[in-house]
Amino acid sequence: MGIFFDIIHFAASSIFWGFLMAAAMIGLFVFIVRGWWKDALFTVWTYIAGAVLAVLLFFQCTLLAGAIKIRVSCNEYEQILDNMVSQRFNPYEIIDEGRSSALFLEFAEQFPLVKNYVGAIFGSEDGINGSGYIYTYGYSAAETPKAMISYLKECIDPYILRRILWSLGFSLVLGIIAIKTMETSTNSRLKARTNDRIARRGTERISRDTKRISRRR
């Protein structure tokens, strides 16, 4: 949940794109149901299942939008890191863990969403390596930015895939529940006819009993 509020704070546009993606998936689901079951009637439970699905999809799609935003910005991130390295180190100098982690943390001050995602992906309170940062070792200064961003991509890609799979899983489970709770207009008409017949039979029996009683009198 923490990463969701971080997105609200640092990348509000992801909320907008998450809403659009969730709305599109809900619209597609309704379109498929209406196309497959033309006489389908939504019940109260159908709407409840749809509302739960909409909330879950909005949450997952917002996280997905934030991750995609980071993924498509990786080339920009690499250029920024490259500029930072070139100003401070000799290109052939080997950067140790401490200096590389300090370099990434300084970079993360400009892009805090990256740091928060890295921490969330590894599921610990503070993130990878203790505080949501990435470090390298054994790389020269010229190689360090590319190594860091390559590792960032390796972290983000599975995260994006998990968000997609969770969205599909929620859609499948709650979609089946929604379909099971629907009624068809044919079934509704049959129920109405059956209820009418039962009511008519009850009325006829009462009228017959009344006639019998009146004759006896």
C-alpha positions as CSV (number, residue, x, y, z in Angstrom):
1,M,0.0,0.0,0.0
2,G,2.9,2.4,0.7
3,I,4.0,2.5,-2.9
4,F,0.5,3.5,-3.9
5,F,0.6,6.7,-1.7
6,D,4.2,7.3,-3.0
7,I,2.7,7.4,-6.5
8,I,0.1,9.9,-5.4
9,H,2.8,12.1,-4.0
10,F,5.5,11.8,-6.7
11,A,3.7,10.6,-9.9
12,A,0.0,11.7,-9.9
13,S,-0.2,11.1,-13.6
14,S,0.0,7.4,-12.9
15,I,-3.3,7.7,-11.0
16,F,-4.9,9.0,-14.2
17,W,-3.4,6.3,-16.4
18,G,-4.3,3.6,-13.9
19,F,-7.9,4.9,-13.9
20,L,-8.0,4.8,-17.7
21,M,-6.6,1.3,-17.8
22,A,-9.0,0.0,-15.2
23,A,-12.0,1.6,-16.9
24,A,-11.0,0.1,-20.2
25,M,-10.7,-3.4,-18.7
26,I,-14.1,-3.0,-17.0
27,G,-15.6,-1.7,-20.2
28,L,-14.2,-4.6,-22.2
29,F,-15.6,-7.1,-19.7
30,V,-19.1,-5.5,-19.9
31,F,-18.8,-5.5,-23.7
32,I,-17.9,-9.2,-23.8
33,V,-20.7,-10.1,-21.4
34,R,-23.3,-8.1,-23.3
35,G,-22.1,-9.6,-26.6
36,W,-22.1,-13.2,-25.4
37,W,-25.2,-13.1,-23.3
38,K,-27.5,-10.6,-25.0
39,D,-30.4,-11.2,-22.6
40,A,-28.3,-10.9,-19.5
41,L,-29.6,-8.9,-16.5
42,F,-27.3,-7.6,-13.9
43,T,-28.3,-8.3,-10.3
44,V,-27.3,-6.5,-7.1
45,W,-24.5,-9.0,-6.5
46,T,-23.3,-8.6,-10.1
47,Y,-22.8,-4.8,-9.4
48,I,-21.1,-5.6,-6.1
49,A,-18.6,-8.0,-7.8
50,G,-18.1,-5.4,-10.5
51,A,-17.4,-2.6,-8.0
52,V,-14.8,-4.8,-6.1
53,L,-13.2,-5.7,-9.4
54,A,-13.0,-2.0,-10.4
55,V,-11.2,-1.1,-7.1
56,L,-8.7,-3.9,-7.4
57,L,-8.0,-3.2,-11.0
58,F,-7.5,0.5,-10.3
59,F,-5.0,-0.3,-7.6
60,Q,-3.1,-2.7,-9.7
61,C,-3.2,-0.6,-12.9
62,T,-1.9,2.5,-11.0
63,L,1.1,0.5,-9.7
64,L,1.5,-0.8,-13.3
65,A,1.5,2.7,-14.7
66,G,4.1,3.9,-12.3
67,A,6.4,1.0,-13.1
68,I,6.0,1.5,-16.8
69,K,6.8,5.2,-16.3
70,I,10.1,4.2,-14.7
71,R,10.8,1.5,-17.3
72,V,10.4,3.9,-20.3
73,S,12.6,6.5,-18.5
74,C,15.6,4.2,-18.1
75,N,17.5,5.7,-21.0
76,E,17.1,9.1,-19.4
77,Y,18.2,7.8,-16.0
78,E,21.3,6.3,-17.5
79,Q,22.3,9.6,-19.2
80,I,21.8,11.4,-15.8
81,L,24.0,8.9,-14.0
82,D,26.6,9.0,-16.8
83,N,26.8,12.8,-16.4
84,M,27.2,12.5,-12.6
85,V,29.9,9.9,-13.0
86,S,31.8,11.8,-15.6
87,Q,32.0,14.9,-13.4
88,R,33.5,13.0,-10.4
89,F,35.5,9.9,-11.6
90,N,38.1,8.9,-14.1
91,P,36.3,6.7,-16.7
92,Y,38.7,3.8,-16.0
93,E,38.5,4.1,-12.2
94,I,36.9,1.2,-10.4
95,I,34.0,2.3,-8.2
96,D,33.5,0.3,-5.0
97,E,30.2,-0.5,-3.3
98,G,30.2,2.5,-1.0
99,R,30.7,5.1,-3.6
100,S,28.3,3.5,-6.1
101,S,25.5,3.3,-3.5
102,A,26.1,6.9,-2.6
103,L,25.9,7.8,-6.3
104,F,22.6,6.0,-6.7
105,L,21.2,7.6,-3.5
106,E,22.1,11.0,-4.8
107,F,20.4,10.1,-8.1
108,A,17.3,8.9,-6.2
109,E,16.9,12.3,-4.5
110,Q,16.0,13.6,-8.0
111,F,13.7,10.6,-8.7
112,P,12.3,9.4,-5.3
113,L,9.7,7.2,-7.0
114,V,12.6,5.0,-8.4
115,K,13.9,4.5,-4.8
116,N,10.5,3.7,-3.5
117,Y,9.8,1.2,-6.2
118,V,13.1,-0.6,-5.7
119,G,12.3,-0.8,-2.0
120,A,8.8,-2.1,-2.6
121,I,9.9,-4.7,-5.2
122,F,12.1,-6.4,-2.7
123,G,9.4,-6.4,0.0
124,S,11.5,-5.1,2.9
125,E,10.7,-2.0,4.9
126,D,13.7,0.0,3.7
127,G,14.2,-1.8,0.4
128,I,17.2,-3.5,-1.2
129,N,20.6,-3.2,0.5
130,G,19.0,-1.5,3.5
131,S,17.4,1.6,2.1
132,G,16.0,1.2,-1.4
133,Y,19.2,1.7,-3.4
134,I,21.3,-0.2,-5.9
135,Y,25.1,-0.5,-5.7
136,T,27.7,-2.1,-8.1
137,Y,31.1,-3.4,-7.6
138,G,33.9,-4.4,-9.9
139,Y,32.8,-1.9,-12.6
140,S,34.7,1.0,-13.9
141,A,33.2,4.5,-13.7
142,A,32.3,4.4,-17.4
143,E,30.5,1.1,-16.9
144,T,28.6,1.9,-13.7
145,P,25.6,3.8,-15.0
146,K,24.8,1.1,-17.6
147,A,25.2,-1.6,-14.9
148,M,22.9,0.2,-12.5
149,I,20.2,0.8,-15.0
150,S,20.4,-2.8,-16.4
151,Y,19.8,-4.0,-12.8
152,L,16.9,-1.6,-12.4
153,K,15.3,-3.0,-15.6
154,E,15.8,-6.5,-14.2
155,C,13.9,-5.4,-11.1
156,I,11.1,-3.5,-12.9
157,D,10.3,-6.0,-15.7
158,P,9.1,-8.9,-13.4
159,Y,7.2,-6.4,-11.3
160,I,5.3,-5.2,-14.3
161,L,4.6,-8.8,-15.2
162,R,3.2,-9.5,-11.7
163,R,0.9,-6.5,-11.9
164,I,-0.5,-7.7,-15.2
165,L,-1.0,-11.3,-13.9
166,W,-2.7,-10.0,-10.7
167,S,-5.0,-7.9,-12.8
168,L,-5.9,-10.8,-15.1
169,G,-6.4,-13.1,-12.0
170,F,-8.7,-10.6,-10.4
171,S,-10.6,-10.2,-13.6
172,L,-11.0,-14.0,-14.1
173,V,-12.2,-14.7,-10.5
174,L,-14.5,-11.8,-10.0
175,G,-15.6,-12.0,-13.7
176,I,-16.8,-15.6,-13.1
177,I,-18.6,-14.5,-9.9
178,A,-20.3,-11.7,-11.7
179,I,-21.4,-14.0,-14.5
180,K,-22.8,-16.5,-12.0
181,T,-24.8,-13.8,-10.3
182,M,-26.5,-12.6,-13.5
183,E,-29.9,-13.5,-14.6
184,T,-31.3,-13.7,-18.1
185,S,-34.5,-12.0,-19.3
186,T,-35.8,-15.4,-20.3
187,N,-35.4,-16.8,-16.8
188,S,-37.0,-13.6,-15.4
189,R,-40.0,-14.0,-17.7
190,L,-40.4,-17.7,-16.7
191,K,-40.2,-16.7,-13.0
192,A,-42.8,-14.0,-13.5
193,R,-45.1,-16.4,-15.4
194,T,-44.7,-19.0,-12.7
195,N,-45.5,-16.5,-10.0
196,D,-48.6,-15.3,-11.9
197,R,-49.8,-18.9,-12.3
198,I,-49.4,-19.6,-8.6
199,A,-51.2,-16.4,-7.7
200,R,-54.0,-17.2,-10.1
201,R,-54.4,-20.8,-8.8
202,G,-54.6,-19.4,-5.2
203,T,-57.2,-16.9,-6.3
204,E,-59.3,-19.5,-8.1
205,R,-59.2,-21.8,-5.1
206,I,-60.4,-19.1,-2.8
207,S,-63.2,-18.1,-5.1
208,R,-64.3,-21.7,-5.5
209,D,-64.4,-22.2,-1.8
210,T,-66.4,-19.1,-1.4
211,K,-69.0,-20.3,-3.9
212,R,-69.3,-23.6,-2.1
213,I,-69.8,-21.9,1.2
214,S,-72.5,-19.6,-0.3
215,R,-74.4,-22.5,-1.9
216,R,-74.5,-24.3,1.4
217,R,-76.0,-21.3,3.0
